[in-house]
Amino acid sequence: MQILAPRLVRSPWHGIGAAGLAVVLWALVPLLVEQAGELPPLRLSALALLAGALGTLPMARRRGRRDATLPGPQRLAVHLGMPLLMAGAVGASFAAFNRAPTAEAALILYTWPVLFLLASRRLALGRLPISTLGGALLAFAGAALLVAPQALAGGVSGAWGGYLLALAAALCWALYSLACQVPAWQLGERMPHLLLVASVIVGGASLALEGTTFLLSSAALGAAAALGLGPYGLAMLAWDRALNEPEAHRVGHLAHAVPVLATLFLVLAGVATPDWRLPLAAVLVVAGSMTASR
């Protein structure tokens, strides 16, 4: 008699849960950067990426000799292109917060989920449904509700360098998320290597542009380590897992919740003042997410 083993069925909630974990960890970035305020942005990026590489080392599986199956251009894209995107995303976002008002820079930076959602649906369907466009705009309106009043009240501050850096970071995050959907690249298994190379790239830029540094406080080092282990370590693995699920096109819109949760964490920590816009923005984000996933 043949005994049939039970078939393991992967629930779509696994991918949604992984994406939710990544969103929560990314929402902690402003609070952690606030704790590491004395560190120059590129130096903070290099330390965070190094901590992420060390933290993800036990979680990544061995890839064996599968690199040999990738064509030369794809190997170059994985081993150099992906670290460059990581370095650009993290380094440019931290530098943007340093050069421009945080609210205005965050408004530009958090356009990356919109860019990713629109690009992924366009690639998957060959067109952009009206529900996707409307839902993306609605969800982004919820995030903009939190930061646009401060930006409009302050007017044009002239920090155009910071705005351009925030836009560059948004483009890097959107391109990285799209690359996570290439099954043959197995970015989750290569995460320690990619983060380490990205850390070396940003560290070299820090030495060239920021010079040598003095002894850092334990609080600053702790914040850099937390950034690496959480938002740029575990969250990267969770996001890669979510984007490799069959329902990957449905999880991208969850990233619209990042600015809302980030504001909530700042309020709970006493850094920001409670505001009536927070619950309204949360409703807009949820409604937009539901509409975009139809």
C-alpha positions, 0 to 999 in steps of 0.5 A: 500500500502506498502512503501519500504524504500530506501536501503542504499548502502555503497560505497567502497570509504568509506573504501578507504577514511577512510584508506587514512585519517589514512595514512595521520595522520600516516605520521605526526608521525615523525614531531610530534615526532620531536616536542616532542624530550625532552620526553623519548620514553616510556613516550611519548608513554604513553601520546599519548595513553592516549590522544588517549583514551580520544579523541576516547571516544565520537566516540565509540559506546556502545557495550552493553552486546555483550562481553558475546557472545565471548568465554573466549579465545577471550575476553582475546585476545581482552582485553589484546592481543590488548592493548599489540599489541598497546603498543608494536607498539607505544612504540617500534617504538618511542624507535627505533627512539631513539636508531637507526638512524631514516631513517634506523629504519623507513625503517624497521618499514614501512615493516608492510604494506607489512607484512599485505598485504601479510598475508591478501591476503594469508588468503583470497585466500589461496595463494599469487598471483604474482601481489600481490608479485610484487606490494608489492615489487614495492610499498616498493621500492618506500618507500625504495628509500627515506631512503635507500641511507642515510642508505647505506651512513652511513653504519652499525651503530651498533644500532641493538637494535633499528633495532630489536625494529623497526621490533617488531613494524612492526610485532605488526602493521601487527598483529593488522591490521589482528585482525581488520578484525575479525568482532565479536571483534568490535575493533573500538567500544572498542578503548577507553578501548584498548588505555587506557589499552595500556597506562597503560602498557607503562606507567608502563614500563616507570616508571620502565625503565625511572624513574620519569620525570620533568615538561614538556614544553607545546610544548612537551605536545601539541605534545603528545596530537596531536599524541594521538588524530590524529595518535593513536586516529582518525586514529585507528578508521578510519583504523578499519572502512576501514578494516571492509569494503567488499573491505578491502583487497584492502586498506592495500596497501595504507599504503605504502604511509606513508613514502612518505607522511612523507618525504613530510611533513618534507620537507614542514615544513623545517625539511628535504631538498627537494630531487628529489627522492620524486616524483619518490618514489610517482610514484613507490608507486602508481604503486605498489598499483595499481598492488597489488590490481589487 
